[in-house]
């Protein structure tokens, strides 16, 4: 399913809600939108996951927690698309959105380990709708090698996570070259540097 369909669904559902500026509570927003979505759309795991990601994204936007990257690739970590990445100079924060955990938390943990291997101070959180699974995983958090915490999107813990993250001034990551040098030899510099190459 394309992300644009999920964006359309979430925009339509959220247009029914009216939040006063400064009165927005992310967990309540997620709860209301998810409840409306569940009541008006047939359950489809493919669609549910994308819609959940867009609901979390809208909650971050309405909480003024920006900028962030969605379906992000991080340099030196091949073949991983992170649901959400927030960047600052000191570290990266990964938010993995999973409607339910089952065995999916293991993939999120592996991705968190890869992120921490490259960015030592990174933090990784799994955001889910399933309270029971989140409580069970948090009780065994020592089994996770990269995940900091499992957070239920409809709980006050989600609001606390957002408040904690808002203490950091996130920004867009800089563009950098993987290799740098004062001397770069290419076809144009080789001709002037090495006369015999003309």
HELIX and SHEET records of a PDB file:
HELIX    1   1 UNK A    3  UNK A   14  1                                  12    
HELIX    2   2 UNK A   26  UNK A   40  1                                  15    
HELIX    3   3 UNK A   45  UNK A   62  1                                  18    
HELIX    4   4 UNK A  104  UNK A  118  1                                  15    
HELIX    5   5 UNK A  131  UNK A  139  1                                   9    
HELIX    6   6 UNK A  141  UNK A  143  5                                   3    
HELIX    7   7 UNK A  156  UNK A  165  1                                  10    
HELIX    8   8 UNK A  187  UNK A  193  1                                   7    
HELIX    9   9 UNK A  195  UNK A  197  5                                   3    
SHEET    1   A 5 UNK A  69  UNK A  72  0                                        
SHEET    2   A 5 UNK A  82  UNK A  87 -1                                        
SHEET    3   A 5 UNK A  92  UNK A  98 -1                                        
SHEET    4   A 5 UNK A 123  UNK A 128  1                                        
SHEET    5   A 5 UNK A 149  UNK A 152  1                                        
END                                                                             
